[in-house]
Amino acid sequence: MNLRTGIRSVTRGTAVLVAVAMLAAACGGGDDSKAASGPSDVISGRPAPTDQKPSSQVKVAMIGFANNPYWVSVKSGADYANRVLASRNGKVDWIVAGDNIDVQTVSSAIKGADAQGYKGIGFFIAGEGNCADIKTLSAKGNKLGAYNTLFDCVGSSGGTVNYAQEQYKAGQTAAKEMIKATGGKAGKVGIIVSQFTAPGSEQRRKGFVDGLQGSSLTLVGQGVEAKDSASNTFTAAQNYLQSNSDLVGIYATAGGPFGAAQAVAAAKKQDTVKVIGFDITTENIDAIKNGSMYGVIGQDAFGQGYNVAIQLYNAAVTGKNPDQVSQEAEAPFVTKDNLAQHDPSSVPLGTPGAS
């Protein structure tokens, strides 16, 4: 891989970040032996690769981050897609874009992937600003796909696919379940977000706030930021617990919700304070099993890696986009009662509704 040539069109400051990211991608974004092993059969209920085989290898870049367990599932989906496409002259590379999730960082990684010759580029969309990259690169014939949050501008800018949970609706679901979990009694609920500038987290927050209207639950302010950190989430939850004797619930909109569950367990209040978060991860499932977390809402994180990569490959090979660009991911609400059908440790890898 010739990094010097490939990154010539990217600014000097960005080149360092992209070079590191591309090196990570060349190694499979981590342990390449693990990424290369595992099942490679097409998954029922998910997009299937086209029967049309390209004459030369088609490379797809999947751009993400690595600051909480959600990314493990997204990368797992991308790695699985790589195994599926290996016999079809396709390749999927997982690229870690850095530490800071914002429009500029994602944009730099997209431009770096383009410079390296990727025909399909999937990325975590950090805001509407990333649609400018979609418009520019799709005009050149690249296939762009976004995941995690639905934006109308992805389709209008020429994007191939936008696969994500409908975040506002998920927030409303969380509110309904919080009211149910607390038995409809009066009390306070604290909200812990990623950051107020993160569009997906903010949509989930607003859906929850609106969903509580008319209930007996009242909010402790409008929320606090934890930046997807489980330790920050633990501290925020601890502060809520110590400052509100009538606290009955904690709602975490983004990464690290098990930190709130740990704080509730440490205070021995798991029977009276219900924690609701997002993502069907090992950490969150363990918290549901031990009773420190009431429930989580899935967003098909695996599919955000797998579905997007497969559809980008198909579009690059056939020249045709999916019939529908905006695709809503399955978002089950998981508690102890229905855990068996959603627990990733007890169902085949990639099962819809288990991530």
Secondary structure, 3 states (H helix, E strand, C coil): CCHHHHCCCCCHHHHHHHHHHHHHHHCCCCCHHHHHCCCCCCCCCCCCCCCCCCCCCEEEEEEECCCCCHHHHHHHHHHHHHHHHHHHCEEEEEEECCCCCCHHHHHHHHHHHHHCCCCEEEEECCCHHHHHHHHHHHCCCCEEEEECCCCHHHHHCCCCEEEECCHHHHHHHHHHHHHHHCCCCCEEEEEEECCCCCHHHHHHHHHHHHHCCCCCEEECCCCEECCCCHHHHHHHHHHHHHHCCCEEEEEECCCCCHHHHHHHHHCCCCCCCEEEEECCCHHHHHHHHHCCCCEEECCCHHHHHHHHHHHHHHHHHHCCCCCCCEEECCCCEECHHHHHHCCCCCCCCCCCCCC
